[in-house]
Amino acid sequence: MNRKLSMILLLVFVLILVVFGTWQLFAGNLKAAFSTFPFLLIMYLFVLKLRR
């Protein structure tokens, strides 16, 4: 149950980051749009570590 909850929270956080980045990209604010990339990279590395 704990693993399932953490994965749901991780998914919600990543979706919020992607939506924010897309919204800022279409608004023309490139600095804000690409500022989410480091967080997405950290989340990707975190998921890779969970799978092992």
N, C-alpha and C positions, 0 to 999 in steps of 0.2 A: 504494500500500500504506500509506503513512504517513497519508493522509487517511482511509482506511478504519479504521485502528487508532484514530485520534483520535475518530472518530465513534462507534465501539464503546465507547470509554472514557467519552465524553460521555453516551451512552445509559445506561450502567451507573450513572454518577454521578447522573443525573437520576432514574432508577428508585429508587435508594437514598433520595434526598431525598423522593420522593413516598411511598414506603412508610413512611419515618420520620414524615413529616407526618401521614399517615392514621392510623398507629398512635397517635401522641400525641393526635390529635383524638378518637379513640374512647376513649382513656384519660382524657379530660377536661382535658388539659393544653394549653390554648389558646395560651399563650405559646410553648411549644416547637413546637406545630403550625404556627403562623404565622411562626416564625423561619426556616423554610426558604424562604419566599417571595422574599426578596432574592436568594438563590442561584439560584432558578429563573428569576428575571427576568434575572440576569446571563447565565445559560446561554442564554436565549432571544435576547438581544441578540448574544451570541457566534455563535449559529447564523445569525442574520440577516446578520451581517458575513461569515460563511463563504460564504453563497450568492451574494454580489455579487462 
